[in-house]
Amino acid sequence: MTADIHPSAVIADTAVIGADCRIGPFCVIGPDVVLADRVTLKSHVVIEGDTHIGEETEVFPFAVIGEIPQDLKFGGEKSQLRIGARNRIREHVTMNIGTAGGGGVTRIGDDGLFMAGCHIAHDAQIGDRVIIVNSTAIAGHCILEDDVIVGGLCGVHQFVRIGQGAIIGAVTMVTKDVVPHGLVQAPRGELDGLNLVGLKRKGVARSDITALRAAFQMLKDGEGTFQDRARRLADESDSAYVQQMVAFILGDTDRNFLTPG
């Protein structure tokens, strides 16, 4: 089947439009854009740059996807934006292509929800099933693993990593790495516990939740440095969730961690 394209849309001749796409009024699509099958652009959507959008993704009015980074070091180098399948990208969202200094690609996983007015900066790596709430800014080079939720009006500082399943409360500034399944809140971002609601919703076994709670308490009150406590956890727990947290803490990072208060 052919795509359904409104006559007012402006589409470059070399753009690739998949089967059954729907492109609404006054959309603009650049020459290096690739839309997979069944992508929907509501109206007034701008997609530029070397941008690929996965199947069944829906983009709402006035979103600007694939424009150049808001980075003064960007010199026009060739870089990319890759967006997975079944994402919902709401009104006024901006997502930028990458930079040479950051690996050259901004990457969005599958099944995400990007609410109105949020921003995904250059070279960010966003996992699957991530939710970014209204007017939140994810700075350059950030890594958000699968199932992360970032509340409204938040800022995530450049190079920060947020581990799988973590949740960031509204109106929070995150300047340090967040452990998997962590709960962060307060204006300057404090690690205030675990995302117990998210763990229960996912059906995580009670034994794993108990192990995570014990691990969190050791990270909070144990002897030695934060990394020393994590190394001890690696030897003392066989929970896959605790081991995931340990691997995250001991992994490479350019940031310190938010530690339990």
DRENNUNU-985712 format. One line per field, with one value per residue (C-alpha): x, y, z; residue in one letter. Coordinates in steps of 0.25 Angstrom, whole numbers. Layout:
# DRENNUNU-985712
x = X,...
y = Y,...
z = Z,...
pake = a,...
# end
This chain:
# DRENNUNU-985712
x = 0,4,6,-5,2,-5,-3,3,14,28,36,50,51,62,54,49,35,30,17,4,11,2,8,-1,-2,10,20,34,43,58,66,73,61,56,42,39,25,13,19,9,13,1,3,14,25,39,49,63,77,81,69,62,49,44,31,18,24,14,19,10,9,21,31,45,53,67,72,86,91,91,106,115,126,117,124,114,120,112,104,91,78,72,58,52,38,25,30,20,26,17,15,28,38,52,62,76,86,99,113,126,131,120,120,112,98,87,79,65,60,46,32,36,27,33,23,20,32,43,57,67,80,92,98,88,85,71,67,53,40,46,36,41,30,26,37,48,62,72,86,96,103,93,90,76,74,61,49,54,43,47,37,32,41,54,68,78,92,101,108,99,95,82,81,69,56,60,50,52,42,37,45,58,72,80,95,101,98,86,87,77,63,66,56,61,54,57,61,76,73,75,75,63,60,56,46,37,24,31,37,24,17,27,24,38,39,38,51,58,51,56,70,70,65,76,86,81,83,97,101,95,101,112,127,137,135,122,130,135,121,117,129,124,110,115,121,109,96,92,80,81,75,86,97,91,93,107,111,105,113,126,124,131,126,129,121,120,108,95,97,87,84
y = 0,14,25,35,48,62,71,82,73,76,64,63,54,45,43,28,27,13,6,11,24,35,49,61,75,84,74,76,63,65,57,47,43,29,26,11,5,11,23,35,49,57,71,82,72,75,63,66,61,46,41,28,25,11,5,10,22,34,48,59,74,83,73,76,63,61,76,79,79,91,89,100,90,84,87,81,67,55,49,42,40,26,24,11,5,9,21,33,46,57,72,81,70,72,61,65,57,53,59,54,56,47,36,42,36,39,26,24,10,4,7,20,31,45,55,70,79,69,70,59,65,60,46,42,27,24,10,3,6,20,31,45,54,68,79,70,72,60,67,62,48,43,28,24,9,2,5,18,29,43,52,66,79,71,73,62,67,63,50,45,30,25,10,1,3,16,27,42,50,63,76,69,73,60,63,49,34,27,12,3,3,15,26,40,52,66,79,75,60,51,36,33,18,8,9,-1,2,0,-13,-19,-14,-22,-35,-36,-47,-43,-50,-41,-28,-33,-35,-21,-14,-21,-17,-2,-3,-8,3,13,8,-1,1,6,14,13,4,-4,-7,-11,-21,-27,-28,-36,-47,-47,-47,-56,-48,-44,-30,-28,-33,-23,-12,-16,-16,-2,4,-3,1,12,26,41,44,41,34,39,31,27,38
z = 0,-2,9,12,10,11,-1,8,13,8,6,0,-13,-6,7,9,13,18,14,21,27,30,28,32,28,27,31,26,23,20,9,18,26,27,32,34,32,38,44,47,47,51,46,46,49,45,42,38,38,36,44,44,51,54,50,57,64,65,65,69,64,65,69,63,61,56,56,59,73,83,84,80,77,66,53,43,43,39,50,53,60,62,67,70,68,74,81,84,82,87,84,83,86,81,78,72,64,70,70,66,80,86,76,65,68,77,80,85,88,86,92,99,103,101,106,102,102,106,100,96,94,85,87,98,98,103,105,103,110,115,119,119,125,121,120,124,118,116,113,104,105,116,117,121,122,120,128,133,137,138,144,139,139,142,137,135,134,123,124,135,135,140,142,138,145,153,155,156,163,157,158,161,156,154,154,158,153,158,162,155,162,170,174,173,178,184,176,175,174,186,185,194,193,183,172,179,172,158,163,168,155,147,156,162,172,186,189,179,185,199,194,187,200,208,197,198,213,212,201,211,224,221,224,213,201,192,182,194,199,184,183,196,191,178,187,197,188,177,173,158,162,172,162,152,162,166,151,149,161,157,142,135,137,136,149,163,169,176,189,199,209
pake = m,t,a,d,i,h,p,s,a,v,i,a,d,t,a,v,i,g,a,d,c,r,i,g,p,f,c,v,i,g,p,d,v,v,l,a,d,r,v,t,l,k,s,h,v,v,i,e,g,d,t,h,i,g,e,e,t,e,v,f,p,f,a,v,i,g,e,i,p,q,d,l,k,f,g,g,e,k,s,q,l,r,i,g,a,r,n,r,i,r,e,h,v,t,m,n,i,g,t,a,g,g,g,g,v,t,r,i,g,d,d,g,l,f,m,a,g,c,h,i,a,h,d,a,q,i,g,d,r,v,i,i,v,n,s,t,a,i,a,g,h,c,i,l,e,d,d,v,i,v,g,g,l,c,g,v,h,q,f,v,r,i,g,q,g,a,i,i,g,a,v,t,m,v,t,k,d,v,v,p,h,g,l,v,q,a,p,r,g,e,l,d,g,l,n,l,v,g,l,k,r,k,g,v,a,r,s,d,i,t,a,l,r,a,a,f,q,m,l,k,d,g,e,g,t,f,q,d,r,a,r,r,l,a,d,e,s,d,s,a,y,v,q,q,m,v,a,f,i,l,g,d,t,d,r,n,f,l,t,p,g
# end
